[in-house]
């Protein structure tokens, strides 16, 4: 539990005139925003107690449990409300697509923004941005399983197939390094990173956790196994 974690106090939430508050749902692994729905006090309490998402349907006027009929459930990893208390952020482990259309995320309709060029250029300066984008694509393939996708094929075949590919690509990296062929090494290292990220998604382990593990070791003395 983090320093600011606390038990549910519905009085901290600023409910609108209909007794609702918007809830933004985010994939805890890929960090992709999956959907936005509304909660009332009862659905919020149900979500907290059950560990899966419950919402209030404004069109039907009833509670609904995400994935109850589709099987595309959302196991809650964490919940928080913003500084004003008028929006919830729910991080989840998403099973299958989040959108009723069968898409991984409800936010798949892109809008071209002419004035976004400066921000786009700034984001490209992040040397690891590509890994974040790749993690999002892999999460999308995991949820949607489009036909003809190699990534979908790996997920359909299961963890043993993925592990086999990780082992094969690791061997190819070793061979390329031994051959002192950097062009080959670059290609094989890319393949290894991709398959390793597929494995992380299959096991439900966020890339952020791996980076956090590396970061936690920074500055610490290493163990000399030869001692």
Secondary structure by P-SEA (a helix, b strand, c coil): cccccccccccccccccccbbbbbbbccccccccccccccaaaaaaaaaacbbbbbbccccccccccccccbbbbbccccccccccbbbbbbbcccccccccccccccbbbbbccaaaaaaaaacccaaaaaaaaaaaaaaaaccccccaaaaaaaacaaaaaaaaaaaaaaaaaaaaaccaaaaaaaaaaaaaaaaaaaaaacccaaaaaaaaaaacccccccccc
